[in-house]
Amino acid sequence: MQGSHQETRMSQQPPTLVTSRDAVAKIEHWITLLDDEAIVRVTRDSDVVEGVVAVRPTIEAFRNDAGEEGHNALLRLDAVEPRQTPQYVWLSDVRDIERLGTD
């Protein structure tokens, strides 16, 4: 069941398509901070989440329903505590990333 949930999340369209060079560069910068198995605190506009980077995300191209092309990247944060579920974060929504250590 968890595998199908992950596939659904990974195939979602991002809420924001990034098109400017500056916005793409910002996503690329965030990616450099997200080493595999790094423990991070990610600040978004609406909240703060912590977790273990499952695998370094990659920037991808997407098209919205209107056919416009843009970019984004989806970060999967695995739980620090065994009972927590993985969290997914679109890097276009990130305001800050703080490295807390490694798993």
Secondary structure, DSSP 8 states (H G I E B T S, - for coil): -HHHHHHHHHTS--S--B-SHHHHHHHHHHHHT--TTEEEEEEESS-EEEEEESS----EEEE-TT--EEEE-EEEEE-SSTTS--EEEEGGGEEEEEEEEE-
